[in-house]
Amino acid sequence: MQQCSPFALTLSAFRTILCHHARLRSLSDIGRSTAVNDPQPSASFSARKNPQCIPANTLPVFPGLRPRSWPRLLHLVTKAMPDRLLVVIILLATLVLPSGQAQASPPIDTSIADLQTQATQGVAEAQTNLGLLYDFGRGVPRDYTKAREWFEKAAAQGDAEAQYNLGVLYDFEKGVSQDFSMARHWYEQAATQGHAGAQNNLGGLYEFGHGVKQDSVRAFMWYNVAASLSTNDPQKDVAAENRDEIAGGMTSAQISEAKRLTSQCQTRQFKDCQ
């Protein structure tokens, strides 16, 4: 197993938190329309082969997702950290990370040339990964238009990851005008396939009334659906936290209704859950 110094682990963890912070749609329950920094969409968590030591070029833990509370995320990293060390870490992190830009790259197991060949031949997974490369500007010039085009090709074949990433583009205004209706459309496509990130982000749209009527019951439902998935997807953890936090402002009757809708959605295999 790769050995990591405590400093490397702490800096890596704080790097992840900074990446989250750049993506937060809402830093508090009053919400803000968009994140001012440059949020980046998610790729597969399988890239994190050694979670005990996160390399600098590894995708952040929950890119494209919407944790509701920045203070709680910060607390996870800093709760056992001496104050002086925290100050040092913050200063070093500001030097390591260019303003508003996470140090991350989408994972690929093949060369870019091979990936382009496969994508051109219509392989959906390759199209999604190539879209991520253009989105991040890794190995190719950053080009949100090309990223969107490759995501659209894969999404048309039913690739849930591509559908989710298209939702992120529209949700966070990356290379396109912000369009919550389009974000919702693509999140719904991925959510029906059991994509935890898409289900979580649908919950966020309903919680803050972005492109839909604000509805805490529907928000709880989608958060709960994502958190209750039977997979080991770590994205469930963000959804569970969001669910538990929004529940604090709901009545017992609202929570009961949200749980009923959750069961109904699960029975329908995530289809027609609106």
N, C-alpha and C positions, 0 to 999 in steps of 0.2 A: 504493500500500500504506500502511496506517495506520502512523505512526511511533510508536515506544514508547521511553520513556527506559529506561536500564538498571535504574533503581530500580523502574519500573512492571513491567518484566519479572520482576525478582527477587521483588517482592511478590506478583505474580500466581502465579508458580511456587510460592512458599511457601504461598500460600492454597490451592493445589491439594493440596500435601502435607498441610496441616492437615485438609483435607476427607477425604483418605485416612485419616489417623490416626483420625478420628472413626468410621470405618467398619470398622477392623480387627477381625475376629473374634478373632484371636490375635496378640498382640504378640510372642510367641515360640512355639517348637514345643510348649510345654506347653499352650498354648491357654487361652482364657477363654470362658465360655459365650456371652456377648453383648458387643457394644460398648455402653459406657455412654452414649455420646453418641447423637445422633439421626441415624442413617444415612439416606441418601436414595437411591432407586433411579435407574437409569440411563435416559437418553434417547439419541437418536441422536447420534453423533459429528459428523454433518453440520452441526450447529449451529456448530461451531468453524470459521468461514469464514477466519479469519486466525490460524493457530496461533502466529505470531510474537508476537502481542499478544492476550492473553486478557482480554476485558472482565470487569469485576467481576460482571456479571450472567450470565455464561456458565456452563453446567454444568461442574463439575469433570471432570478428564480420565477418571478411572475410577471414577465413583460406583457403589456397589453391588457392586463387585468386591472380591476379597480378596487383596491383595498379602500375601505371607507375612512380609516383613521390613520393619518400620518403619525400622531403621537404614539399610538399603540405599536406601529411598526418600529419606530425609533426605540421604544422601550424594549422590544425583543432583543435588540443588539446591545443596548447600553445599560441594561439593568444590573449587570455585574462588572461594569467597566469603571475604574477610577476616573474621577473628574479630569485630572491632568492628562491621562492617556486619551480620554475622549477628545479633548481639545487638540492634541497632537494628531489624532486620526482625522478629525475634520479638516485640519489644515493640509495634511498630506493628501487627503482625498480630493481637495479642490485643485491640487497640483496634478494629480493623476488623471482626473476626468476633465476633458475640455467642457466648456460651459454648455449645458443642455444636451450633452451627447454621451450616451452610455458606451463604455468600452466593451463591446460584445460583437459576436459574429454568429450567424446561423450555422449550425453544424452540418457538414456534408461529408460523406465517406468516399466520394468520387471526385475526380478533377472537374474543374468548371467546364472544360471542353466536353467531357463525357456527359455532364449534366445537361449542357445545352443540346447535345445530340439526342439524349433521351427525351428531353422536354419537347423538342421539335417533332419527335416521333409520336408524341401524344401520351407519354407516361405522366400521369397526374401527379404522383409524388415528386418527380423531377421538376415538373412545372411549378409546384408549390415551393420547393427549395430554391429554384432559380429566382422566383419572385422574391424570396427572402434575401437572396444575395443582392439583388437590385435595391431592395428596400434599405438594407444596411450599408450598401456600397462596399461590400467585401469581395475583392477579386475582380470587380467590375465597377464602373462609375455608378454612383448612386443615381437612381432614376425611378422616381415613384410611378411614373406613367408605365414604364416597362414592368415594374413590380405588379401594378394593378392588372396589366394585360395578362401576365402569366398566372396570377391568382384567378382571374376570370376564366381562363382556359381550364384550369384544374377544377374550379368550382362548378363549371358546367358538366364535369364528369362526376360530380357528387363528392368531391374531396372536402371533408369537413374542416380540415386545417386551413385550406385555401378560403373556404367560405368565412371562417372565423377571421382570418387576416384581412379579408375585404371589409368585413364589418369594422375592424379596427381602423382601417384607412379612413372610412367615412366618419366614424365616431370621433376620431382625433384629428381630422382635417389634414391628412397627409397626402399631398399631391392632388387633392380634390377639395371642393367646397364641402364644409361640414354639412352632413345630411344625416340626421338621426333616423329618418325613415329608411334610408338605404342601409344604415348600420343595423337597424332592427331586422330588416329583411334578411341580411346575410347571417346575423346571429341566429335567427330563427331556423335558417336552413341547417346550420351546424348543430344547433341545439337539438333538433329532432333526431340527430345521429348520436346523441349522448355526449356532446362536447362540453366539458365542464366549464371551460373559459367562456364559451358563448352563452351558456345558461347563466353564469354569474353576471356577465355584462348585460344580459337582458334584465336581470334583476335591478341592475344599476339604472337602466333607462326608466324603469317603472318607479324606482325609489325617488329619483330626482325630477321625474316628469319631462324627460328629454325625448321629444318626438312622440310621446304618448301622454295620456292623462296620468298625473301622479296617482299612484295606487300602491300603498304599502302592502296590501294583501297580496297583490301579484308579485311585487318585489320579493316578499318573503317566500312565496311559492317557488320562484325561480332559484333563489339562493338555496332553498331547502332541497330542491330537485338536484342541483349540482352537488351539494354537500352530501347527499344520500346515495350518490352513485356507488356501485359495487366495485368499481375499479380502484386501483391504488394511485390514481392521478393526484399529485400534490396540489393541483389547482383547486381541489375540493376544500382545502383548508381556508383559502381566502373566502370562498362562498360561505363556509360555516361561520366564519367570523362576521361577515356581513349580515347573515341571517340573525345571529345572536344579538348584534348591535341594534338592528332595526326593530327587533322584538321589544326592546326596552321602551319604545314609544308607541306600542300598539296595545289595544285592549285584548282581554282574554278571548272575547268573541271574534275579533279579527284574526288572532293567531289560530284559533280553532278552524275558522274558514280557510285560512291559508294552508293549514295542514290537510284539510279535506281536498283542496284543489291539488295539493302535492300528490296525494294518493291517486287522484283521478288522472293526473298527468302521467304518472308512472304506469298506471294501468293501460293508458293509451299509447304507451311507449314514446312519450314526449311529443306526440302529434296532437294538434288541435287543443293546445293547452292555454290559449288566450282567453 
